[in-house]
Amino acid sequence: MADSSCKAKDENLCLLCECRNTVNWKCLKCSDSLCNDCKKVHEKLSSTKDHEVVSLEQYDGNIPHQTTTSYTTCSLHKRSCKFFCADCNVVICRKCAKEHGDHKYGKLSTLRREIEEKVNSLLIEMKNRKDSYDIYEQSKHHKKLTLEKELKDTRETILEFTEQHYEMLQQNFNQFYRESDGQVCIIYEGGYFENLHEKEIRLNDILVTEDFTQMIQKFDKLDEDVMNTLSVIPKLKNVEFKPGNVIDELAVHGFGCLLFNDNIKSLFESETLTILKEKETDFKKIDFIRPLGTDTMWLADQKTEVLQLVDYNHLTSNPINQISMIVSDGCVLNEHLFVTDKGCNKAIRIISMDGTIKTFKEFENAIPTCIYVCPTGEVFVGTMESSDYFSEKDCRIQKLSKAGDVKQELEFDNRGIKLFKDPYRCCVNEMNKNILVIDLTSDKAGRLICMTEKGDVKFRYFGNMSLSLPEPFSPSSMACTNDTILVNDYNSNNGLHVLNIDGKFIHFLSYSYFEIDNPVSIAVDQHGQLLLGSVSYESNESTVKSKIYLTKIQ
């Protein structure tokens, strides 16, 4: 009886002064109960002057019912325990807080609101997940019929040679619903939603728990359990058909494609690219950047015919070495740089760190455009040749031995159609030995072509239509990691396309969001860091300073 009386009296104490004054006011922001004197102080303090304070009559009459925190009485100080010490896992009063000064503690009312928000968030997520399955079942039949018709209508508008593309779409479409139906069947038959229902009841029980210690204990036990259950109920993907323009020369744009919206992650506003270092150079444009060792790199500016070996930390001071040469591309093997020399004597040159130049292979009627050197010493080189100025250019990728002999030529696909218009960059993904080529189709557009070791086309990437970028896909450089292909998109698109090694689009990083100016070349160093080389558009030649960005994708 005495405890009940003491508790009732404590509930009438003012939170700030804890005098015997009558509590007449309630702060809606921090849930403090205040007397007349402390209300005046509350409204003057800089930390609380913006809080909304109402009378108890208004609070009781107009504020929706919420679960309130019941305060126990401190056995030592006979005061309300309105705080919770996380280190000791106990409720404490204001005087006890002094003894817990270096501990992590907070107000019960604030901590309760935080847990309520987390519980409500989980409840909403659970409801949305269940609703999505209901919607899928309700709309599946109609959606399948609609998609089927759209695909067939598209098929009728294209020429006979596009039959292979249509069959690929049909296969992906059927595979999507087979996988989705299987996924839905597993979830329903596995009783996962019954499991969720039981946890939903327990979560709602937390919201009406008055004792805070019990509340936080229940939540800590249930939080991880709920998340584990949700993790085995995957989010359903959706599929839409996006019609293409059949007069477009690019097949994906011409015939349309399937967009699986759960896989397309647009990262225009996602902080996933961290700038570790930013340095100015003496170049106007960095056509390529090739790391060499741990602290040096080769840079090339084709227009000024300058090739430099520089230190990471001293880009604008004297370079380690500088060579005058019209270089279109380069690749490092050990301590040597293999470059494609587009000068009068068109050739592949090998440049040492001390500036020594050797000729690896000369070309009589062809211009070397791009190069990649495998760790084994084999060389892939793109060439462009023509018998006269007006004829169509013959372009190919050649695989050369260590001695420079041609071992393989890639020029036509299995239908006899030319693979390339202008092979601008090439590389080999050392994880699966696929050959990757950036092929320019015009001054402002291009594509990424992936081929197997035998030369069979595995995929062509023309950009992702769902991104709605201002210009066509304009690749200027690429790099491979263990599990991704990174492609720089130049001109107004100004971003980085990230694909998996099978060519599936993962996401797009907009350089503008990260305040990175106009990268045209990229490379990955031995630390897994992404190097970006930019172009400067300054009209004053004396102030032109392109930049090198050392970044990390996270």
PyMOL commands that set and color helices and strands:
alter all, ss='L'
color gray80, all
select helices_A, chain A and resi 2-11+36-44+56-62+94-99+108-157+160-189+192-207+212-231+251-255+465-467+491-493+511-514+541-543
alter helices_A, ss='H'
color red, helices_A
select strands_A, chain A and resi 25-27+33-34+53-55+83-85+90-92+105-107+239-242+257-260+265-267+273-280+288-292+296-301+306-311+321-324+327-333+336-341+347-351+357-362+366-373+379-385+394-400+406-410+423-429+434-442+445-451+457-461+475-480+484-489+495-500+505-510+519-524+530-534+547-553
alter strands_A, ss='S'
color yellow, strands_A
deselect
rebuild
show_as cartoon
